[in-house]
Every structure is written in structure tokens, then in C-alpha cells.
Amino acid sequence: MSNESDGPKLHIDSDWKEEAQQEKERLAEETANQPEHGPLGEVTFAHLINMLAMQAAVALGGVRGPQGEPMPPDPELARFHIDMLGLLEKKTAGNLADDEKATLSAVLRDLRGAYVEIVDALMKHAAEHPGASPT
């Protein structure tokens, strides 16, 4: 009897082995050249502030849609994100570096001011145009 009936035999030529080794070395070089904290870099407190502030800005109508159309403001959602930043400020009191504290305070001041302006404008529009959509 022949050993061929025992199952398929695996045949790997030396070219394949060499290509696999080169690919392994190339991937190792790419990995070595990547930043230590991943492709986006180190996570910072400023990133968290910016993420929440951007959500608030979008909800305030400060961003245009994909076709360039104005996005209507959503004051309730904006207030939610601003309140989250306020909570972050409260819960981190005494634990932030001076620059982090200054950044958070400035962002909150700006967003709260923008919120008041938007709500005032929406209320004025509603008073001038009863029954009309505020946006």
C-alpha cells in the first residue's frame, strides 16, 4: 500500500518561506515605527474636553451638514453636553493642572455664552413668528 492514501501531503517551497519571512520583517518594522500609544497618540484630558465641546457645538447649530446645509440647533442636547462638561469641572476640582483647568473653564464660558445666544434667538424668533418652526 502507498502512503499517499494517508492524506494530502503539504509541500512548501523555499520561495514561499522567504516571502513570508520578508513580510514578517516588514510588519515588524512598521510596528516599531508606530507611536507608543497607537495611531492617534496619547489620550489627554484636552481630548476629552474637545470631544464634549464638539458635541455641544454641533447641537448649538455650529456645524454644517454633509451638503453644506445649516444644521438646526438642538438646545436640549447642547445643554446636556455643556452640563456634562460642568460636571467634569466639578468632579475634577483640585485635581487638574493649571492649563487643564483654564481650558475647561474657557470652553465652558464660551459654550454657555453661545447657548444663551441661541436660546434667546430661538425665543425671539418664536415670539415674532407664532406657530412657525423655530429653525
C-alpha positions in Angstrom: 0.0 0.0 0.0 1.0 3.5 -0.7 1.4 6.3 1.9 -0.4 8.6 -0.5 -3.8 7.4 0.8 -2.9 8.5 4.3 -3.9 12.1 3.4 -2.6 15.0 1.5 1.0 15.9 1.8 2.0 19.5 2.5 4.6 20.9 0.2 6.1 24.3 1.0 8.7 25.6 -1.3 11.6 27.8 -0.2 10.3 30.9 -2.1 7.1 30.9 -0.1 9.1 30.7 3.2 11.3 33.6 2.1 8.3 35.8 1.2 6.7 35.0 4.5 9.8 35.9 6.4 10.1 39.2 4.4 6.5 40.1 5.2 7.1 39.3 8.8 10.1 41.6 8.9 8.2 44.4 7.1 5.4 44.2 9.6 7.8 44.3 12.5 9.4 47.5 11.0 6.0 49.1 10.6 5.0 48.3 14.2 8.3 49.6 15.5 7.7 53.0 13.8 4.2 53.5 15.2 3.7 55.8 18.1 3.7 54.1 21.5 0.1 54.9 22.3 -1.4 53.9 18.9 -2.0 55.9 15.7 -4.0 58.6 17.5 -1.3 59.4 20.0 -1.6 59.7 23.8 -5.0 60.3 25.3 -5.2 63.6 27.1 -7.7 65.5 29.2 -7.8 68.1 26.5 -9.1 65.4 24.1 -12.0 64.7 26.4 -12.8 68.4 26.7 -12.7 68.8 23.0 -14.9 65.8 22.3 -17.6 67.0 24.6 -17.3 70.6 23.4 -17.6 69.5 19.8 -20.8 67.6 20.6 -22.2 70.8 22.2 -21.1 72.9 19.3 -22.9 70.6 16.8 -26.0 70.7 19.0 -25.8 74.5 19.0 -26.0 74.5 15.2 -22.4 75.5 14.8 -21.7 72.8 12.1 -22.9 72.4 8.6 -24.3 69.2 7.2 -22.7 67.0 4.6 -24.2 69.0 1.7 -23.2 72.4 3.4 -26.7 72.9 4.7 -27.1 74.5 8.1 -27.8 72.1 10.9 -30.7 73.2 13.1 -29.8 73.8 16.8 -30.9 71.4 19.4 -30.7 73.4 22.7 -31.7 70.5 24.9 -28.9 68.3 23.5 -26.4 71.3 23.7 -27.4 71.8 27.3 -26.8 68.2 28.1 -23.2 68.3 26.7 -22.5 71.6 28.4 -23.8 70.2 31.7 -21.5 67.1 31.2 -18.6 69.5 30.9 -19.8 71.3 34.0 -20.0 68.0 35.9 -16.5 67.2 34.8 -15.3 70.5 36.1 -16.9 69.9 39.4 -15.7 66.3 39.8 -12.1 67.1 38.9 -11.8 70.3 41.0 -8.4 70.3 42.7 -7.1 67.5 40.5 -6.3 69.4 37.3 -3.2 71.0 36.1 -3.5 74.8 35.7 -3.6 74.6 31.9 -6.3 71.9 32.0 -8.4 73.9 34.4 -8.0 77.1 32.3 -9.0 75.2 29.1 -12.1 73.7 30.7 -13.2 77.0 32.2 -12.7 78.8 28.9 -14.6 76.2 26.9 -17.5 76.2 29.4 -17.6 80.0 29.4 -17.8 80.1 25.6 -20.3 77.3 25.3 -22.6 78.7 27.9 -22.5 82.1 26.2 -23.3 80.5 22.8 -26.1 78.6 24.4 -27.7 81.7 25.9 -27.4 83.4 22.5 -29.1 80.5 20.6 -31.9 80.2 23.1 -32.5 83.9 23.1 -32.6 83.9 19.3 -35.0 81.0 19.2 -37.3 82.6 21.7 -37.2 85.9 19.7 -38.0 84.0 16.5 -40.9 82.2 18.2 -42.3 85.5 19.5 -42.1 87.2 16.1 -43.4 84.2 14.2 -46.1 82.4 16.3 -46.8 78.9 15.0 -43.7 78.9 12.8 -40.8 76.4 13.3 -38.0 78.0 15.4 -35.3 76.8 13.0 
